[in-house]
């Protein structure tokens, strides 16, 4: 089983900056609907033998990043619950608007690689606050704010429930890694601009 820091590092390396994600978020499904659906995940999705690679392929037509870490039970369960949210649109009924889209697998990975290392996914099923945290996290990384909430309200409510922020040691490590990733992105952009300027002047 990977430690939480390692999994959070994987998430931070693949996720866009949180602020950018909030700025692009648009009105989405009702939080209560997503949380209720999350709590109704079928047992087959939580089975220890479930293959996240196969499940992701069947539901989304592509492999989620969490599949590479699915030997960790937390990641496997978190990703499976996220995949259930996507699959449930055909099995139960569609959300309005639909969760399917360009960022759907990123939302699955947010549960598997960002939330699950900090809070066991089985707690999402038993505890209302943890379930709300998972639902809000999924919606955010799928590109949505809950229906009826503006971005500022949604962000404040998510941050108040975010277990990663509550765990000061993990939050500090994650923030430091996120900062390094942002610096690396900016340096790469600057180098690309510099190379383009040199190339165009030759």
N, C-alpha and C positions, 0 to 999 in steps of 0.2 A: 504494500500500500504506500503510495506516494505521500509525502507530507504536504500539509496545506500550503506552505510557502512555495513549493515546487509547482503545484497546480495553479496557484494564483499567478505565478510568474508566466506560466504558459498562457493563461487568460490575458494577462497584461500585454504580452507580446503580440497577441492577435487582435485585440479589441481596439477600436478607435478611441480617442480621448473621450472621457465621459461628458465633458462640456459640449463637445461637438455632437455627440449622440442626443443630448437633451435639446440642442438647438434645432435638430432636424426632426424631432418627435412630433407626430401629428395626432389628432384625436383618434382614439382606438376603441376597442370594446369596453364594456363595463367591467370594472374590477371585480365586482361580486360574481359575475358570470364566469370569468376566468378562474377565480379562486374556487368556485363551486365545481367547475370542471376538473380542476387540478385535484381536488379531494376525491374525485370519483375514478381515479386511475385504476384500470383493471389489474388484478393480481398478476396476470400473465406478463404485464410490462415490468413488474417488480421482481420477477423470478430471477434467481441467481444465475440461471443458465441463459438468460436472454442475451442475444448478440446485438449490441448497439450498432455495430457495422451493418448487419443485415436489416435491423429495424429501421435505421436511418435511410438505408437504400430503398426499402419498401415504401416508406412514408414520404420521404422528401426527394427521392431519386438521386441522392448524393450522400456522401459520408460526412457526418459531423466530426469536428475535431476531437470531441470527447471520446470517440471510438478508440483512439490511440491510447487512452488512459482508462478504459473500461474494466481493466482488471482490478481497479479500485472500486469497491462496492458503492462508495458514496458517489463517485462520478457516474457509474453505471446507472444507479437509481435516479440521480438528478437528470441525466440526459434522457432516460426512459420516460420520466414524467414530462419533460419538455416535448418529447416526440409524441406522447399521448395527447398533449394539447393540440398539436397539429393534426394528428389522426382523428381526433374527436370531431373535427369539423365535418368529416364525412360520415362518421359513425353515429354521432349524436345530432348535431346541427351546426351550421356555420356560425361563426362569430360575425358580428357586424361592427366594423369591417373585418374581413378575414385576416387571420394571423399569417397565412401563407404569403410569401413574398421573398424579396431578395435577402432580407435579414432574418428569415425564419430559423435557419440553422445556427446563426450567431446567437439567437435567443435561446435555443436549446443548449448551446455551449455555455451561455451565461449561467444556466442552472447547474450544468455538470462541472464546470471549471471555476466558477466564481462563488456561487452560493453553497454548493454541496461540500466543498472542503471545510467550510466554516460551520455549517449547520446540517446535520444528518437529514437527508431528504425524507426519512420516515417521520421526522418531527413536523415536516410541512403538512403531513396528513392529519396529525393529531393536535396541532397547536394553531389557533386562528392567526396569531401575529406572525408566526413563521410562514404560514400559508400565504398571508398577504404579502410578506416580503418576497416570496418566490414569484407570486403573480405579478407584482409590481416590477420585479427585476426582468421577468420574461417580457412583459410589455415594453419596458424601456428599450431593451436590446433588440426587440422586434421592430422598433421605430415608432412606438406609440406612447401616449399618455392615456391614462384611464378616461373613459367617457365622462364628461362633466367636470373635469379638472383642467386647469390651465397648467402650463409647464412649471411655473414657480411653485404652485401648490403640490403638484405631483412630485417634483424633486424634493421638496421639504418632507413630504410624507414618506417617500422612499428612504431618504437619508435617516429619518427617525427610526426606521425599522431595519436598516441595513446592519446585519450582524458583523460584517467585516469592519465597519466603522466602530462598532461597539468593542471589538477586540483590539485594544490599542497596539499591542505588539504586531499583530498581523497588519493592521491598518498602516502603521509606520513603514513596515517593510514593503507593503504594496505601493504606498505613495512614493517611496524612494525609487522603486523599480519603474513605476509609471513615469516619474520625472526623467529618469535616465532614458526611457524609450522616447519621450517627447524630444529631448535634446538630440538623440540620435536621428530622429525623423527630420528635425530642423537642419541638422548638419548635412544630411543626405540631400535635402532640397537645395540648400545653399551650394553644395558641390555640383549638383546637376545644373543649377542656373549658371554657375561659373564656367562649367564645361561648355554649356550651350553658348554662352557669350564668347568664349574663346573660339569655338568652332565657327560661329557666325562671322567673326571678325577676320578669319583666315581666308 
